[in-house]
Amino acid sequence: MSALRAFHWPRLWVGLWVLMIAAVVTGSLVPSDELPRMLFPGADKLQHMAGYATLSGYAVMLFADRRGRGMAAVGLVLLGVLIEGAQSALTTSRQADPMDMLANLLGVGLGQALAATGIAGWLLRIDSRLAAGRR
């Protein structure tokens, strides 16, 4: 876990990220009739982009170095591609959509762009405040 920032509770923060990823995978594979209706055409693409931007942005807050963030970004892009394939192979009501993959890719890029902002340190600050509160 040396690629992580210097957290007091690294397992907690990584565990939350894993749960977020599991939620995206689960939401991507449930039957389409169990999902809420989209408010307008293309809204699902915004949902894809926002979901992957959130996962990627969290990775920026989680990993201390460029290599860790890059590996997370590549992993998330691959996850998006694999999920699209799984939708075709494992479900009867979902299908692979190249535009979903593009929205996922754009989301990962948006999340990674947070590395250049102060947002990148938010999770570490939360961790430090929680640790200080326990003393």
C-alpha positions as CSV (number, residue, x, y, z in Angstrom):
1,M,0.0,0.0,0.0
2,S,3.0,2.3,-0.4
3,A,1.4,4.0,-3.4
4,L,-1.3,5.3,-1.0
5,R,-1.2,8.6,0.7
6,A,-0.1,8.5,4.4
7,F,-3.5,7.6,5.8
8,H,-4.1,6.6,9.4
9,W,-6.7,4.1,8.2
10,P,-5.7,3.1,4.7
11,R,-7.8,0.0,4.7
12,L,-10.9,2.0,5.4
13,W,-10.4,4.4,2.5
14,V,-9.4,1.6,0.1
15,G,-12.4,-0.4,1.3
16,L,-14.8,2.4,0.6
17,W,-13.3,2.7,-3.0
18,V,-13.8,-1.0,-3.5
19,L,-17.4,-0.7,-2.3
20,M,-18.0,2.2,-4.7
21,I,-16.6,0.0,-7.6
22,A,-18.8,-2.9,-6.5
23,A,-21.8,-0.6,-6.6
24,V,-21.0,0.5,-10.2
25,V,-20.5,-3.1,-11.3
26,T,-23.8,-4.2,-9.6
27,G,-25.7,-1.2,-11.0
28,S,-24.3,-1.9,-14.5
29,L,-25.5,-5.5,-14.5
30,V,-28.9,-5.4,-12.9
31,P,-31.8,-5.9,-15.4
32,S,-32.7,-2.6,-17.1
33,D,-36.3,-2.9,-16.0
34,E,-35.2,-2.6,-12.4
35,L,-33.5,0.8,-13.1
36,P,-35.2,4.2,-12.8
37,R,-36.3,5.7,-16.1
38,M,-33.9,8.3,-17.6
39,L,-35.2,11.9,-17.5
40,F,-34.1,12.6,-21.0
41,P,-32.3,10.8,-23.9
42,G,-28.6,10.5,-23.2
43,A,-29.0,11.0,-19.4
44,D,-27.4,7.6,-19.0
45,K,-24.2,8.8,-20.6
46,L,-24.0,11.6,-18.0
47,Q,-24.6,9.0,-15.4
48,H,-21.7,6.9,-16.7
49,M,-19.4,9.9,-16.9
50,A,-20.3,11.1,-13.4
51,G,-19.9,7.6,-11.9
52,Y,-16.4,7.1,-13.4
53,A,-15.4,10.6,-12.6
54,T,-16.3,9.9,-9.0
55,L,-14.3,6.6,-8.9
56,S,-11.3,8.2,-10.6
57,G,-11.5,11.4,-8.5
58,Y,-11.5,9.2,-5.4
59,A,-8.4,7.4,-6.7
60,V,-6.7,10.7,-7.1
61,M,-7.4,11.4,-3.4
62,L,-6.3,7.8,-2.5
63,F,-3.0,7.4,-4.3
64,A,0.0,9.6,-3.6
65,D,1.9,9.3,-6.8
66,R,1.3,9.6,-10.5
67,R,2.0,5.9,-11.1
68,G,-0.7,4.8,-8.6
69,R,-3.2,7.2,-10.0
70,G,-2.3,6.1,-13.5
71,M,-2.7,2.4,-12.7
72,A,-6.1,3.2,-11.1
73,A,-7.2,5.1,-14.2
74,V,-6.2,2.3,-16.5
75,G,-8.0,-0.2,-14.3
76,L,-11.1,1.9,-14.3
77,V,-11.1,2.2,-18.1
78,L,-10.6,-1.6,-18.4
79,L,-13.4,-2.1,-15.9
80,G,-15.7,0.0,-18.0
81,V,-14.9,-2.0,-21.1
82,L,-15.3,-5.3,-19.3
83,I,-18.7,-4.2,-17.9
84,E,-20.0,-3.3,-21.3
85,G,-18.9,-6.8,-22.5
86,A,-20.5,-8.4,-19.5
87,Q,-23.8,-6.6,-20.2
88,S,-24.0,-8.3,-23.6
89,A,-22.8,-11.7,-22.4
90,L,-24.5,-12.0,-19.0
91,T,-27.8,-10.1,-19.3
92,T,-30.7,-10.3,-21.6
93,S,-31.9,-6.7,-21.1
94,R,-28.6,-4.8,-21.4
95,Q,-26.2,-4.4,-24.3
96,A,-22.7,-3.1,-24.9
97,D,-22.6,0.5,-26.0
98,P,-19.5,2.1,-27.3
99,M,-20.9,5.5,-26.3
100,D,-21.1,4.3,-22.7
101,M,-17.4,3.3,-22.9
102,L,-16.6,6.8,-24.2
103,A,-18.5,8.4,-21.4
104,N,-16.6,6.2,-18.9
105,L,-13.3,7.2,-20.4
106,L,-14.2,10.9,-20.2
107,G,-15.3,10.4,-16.6
108,V,-12.0,8.8,-15.7
109,G,-10.1,11.7,-17.4
110,L,-12.2,14.3,-15.5
111,G,-11.5,12.5,-12.2
112,Q,-7.8,12.4,-13.0
113,A,-7.7,16.1,-13.7
114,L,-8.5,16.7,-10.0
115,A,-4.8,15.7,-9.3
116,A,-3.9,19.3,-10.2
117,T,-6.3,20.8,-7.7
118,G,-6.6,21.1,-3.9
119,I,-9.3,18.4,-4.0
120,A,-6.6,15.8,-4.3
121,G,-5.8,16.2,-0.6
122,W,-9.3,16.2,0.8
123,L,-9.4,12.5,1.8
124,L,-6.1,12.8,3.6
125,R,-7.3,15.9,5.5
126,I,-10.5,14.0,6.5
127,D,-8.4,11.1,7.7
128,S,-6.1,13.4,9.7
129,R,-9.1,15.2,11.3
130,L,-10.7,11.9,12.3
131,A,-7.4,10.7,13.7
132,A,-7.0,13.9,15.7
133,G,-10.5,13.5,17.1
134,R,-9.7,10.1,18.4
135,R,-6.8,11.4,20.6
